[in-house]
Amino acid sequence: MSKENMLVFGYARVSTDNQLENYSIEEQTERLKAYCAAKGWTLLQTYVDGGYSGGNTDRPALQEMLSAIRENKIDAVVVYKLDRLSRSQKDTLTLIEDDLLSHGADFVSINENFDTSTPFGRAMIGILSVFAQLEKDQITERFTMGRIGRGKAGYFHGGGNPPTGYDYIDGKLVVNEYEAMQVREVFSAFLGGRSINAIQKDLTARYTTRWTAAKVRNVLKNSLYTGKVHFLGQEYQGIHEPIIEESAFRAAVQALSSFEREAQKTTAQRTPFRAGYLLSGLVYCNRCGARYSANHGYYKCYSRAKSSPKFIVDPNCKNDNWAIEDLDALVCRQVDALVLHQDALDSLLAQTDQPKAVKIDKTRLRKRASEIDIQIERLIELYQFSAIPMSTLTEKVNTLSAEKKALQEQLDAPDEVPARELFQMAVSDYRTGFSDGDIAQKRALLSRLVERVTIDGQSVEVHWRL
């Protein structure tokens, strides 16, 4: 650009500590005036931030100057020293590239003889980029090492809200007995066969603590309740008092996030708000193949009832309707005849010639784990730009890390598991929990044993999950 008749802005900044370092506002502004006069440039205005740190760009005069540059044609911005613009290499690079050069304004620093209109100045932009990346890496390293050290010492990471069941006092987790009682109920109810949605509704009705289905799920996945702390996927023994026994936690994780729960989900389990009957989602027509729905006191073939056109398979099907109470009782008698009599169970297992294995597709899990790594990297970049505070960064990074840890546990689990093993575990749970359970618990326990019930007139056959 032409070096004559340039229209420029000056910028000066001083923090309280700099008053003793010969960087006073008066001295900076005088040098800016003298420099511009010597160059033959017109100094339109000098923007001054007195008493502001150069560690971020949240400074009133700086922001006012940048706004003026966007609205007016300015040839350059002049500062006395590079660190007057910013003490952060990354912020300096962003200001020069995104806020000045992109709007046609060059940048000049008197002390370093830095001028982006010259070849040397443009080369310095590349050097700044290297140091900006180094600065980011150093912040990341300091952040990570500090949190890992705290985790190894057994301390909760802090930041944000403490986990339900604890208060965060003087840097430590202290049991909040009112909330801890609810956490224990979550595990007890879930291991008893209740659905997450049912648990959430029950807790909301009886306690003042705010519960959501997502919160119930997160509690069940969080090993912090067994006395652990974790950071970036690594788990350490914590110094806080556990709320849940290790065995109960591992049983909940297995039921919640492992292949067992996914492999045994039925339509009824996927729609907990709609399924209000014991066999909802399990009953099928043996003649046309359509499902049976439960309404007006009867289980009815969708093809015959025509209550939902999308589920009709054969509009001419005339398969029998079954009273809900009668079919429920009949199926329960068949299940009891199997699971409550060891001879019958052994006979069924012996008839299973080729062991069936449940294969788990982990593609979605791997994809989500990769997404979490990217999200953590972006959060650290936002912190580097001073867009988010450290407390927010800590909270979000640790939430993502906890999610990735749960995903990794699923990825580390076997890709296949024998259906017979799952069936025997379901038998044990049915024996201990079915008779005393509510409708939701009974449905969950029953669906782990029964794959489907087929109806052909007055003939009913139970198909087992083997």
Protein Blocks (a to p, Z undefined) as FASTA:
>chain_A
ZZehiacdddddddfklmmnopafklmmmmmmmmmmmnopacfbacddehiafkbccdfk
lmmmmmmmmmpccfbdcdfbfklmpmcfklmmmmmmmmmmmnopacddfklopafkbmkl
mmmmmmmmmmmmmmmmmmmmmmmmmmmmmmmnopaeegijddehiaceehiacddfklmm
mmmmmmmmmmnopafklmmmmmmmmmmbdcdfklmmmmmmmmklnopaceehiacddfbd
cfbdfklmmmmmmmmmmmklmmmpcfklmmmmlmmcfkgokaccfknopacddeehiacd
fklnomamklpmblmbccdcddfklmmmmmmmmmmmmmmpmklmmmmmmmmmbacddddd
fklmmmmmmmmmmmmmmmmmmmmnopacfklmmmmmmmmmmmmmmmmmmmmpcfbdcfkl
mmmmmmmmmmmmmmmpcfklmmmmmmmmmmbdcdehjaccddddZZ
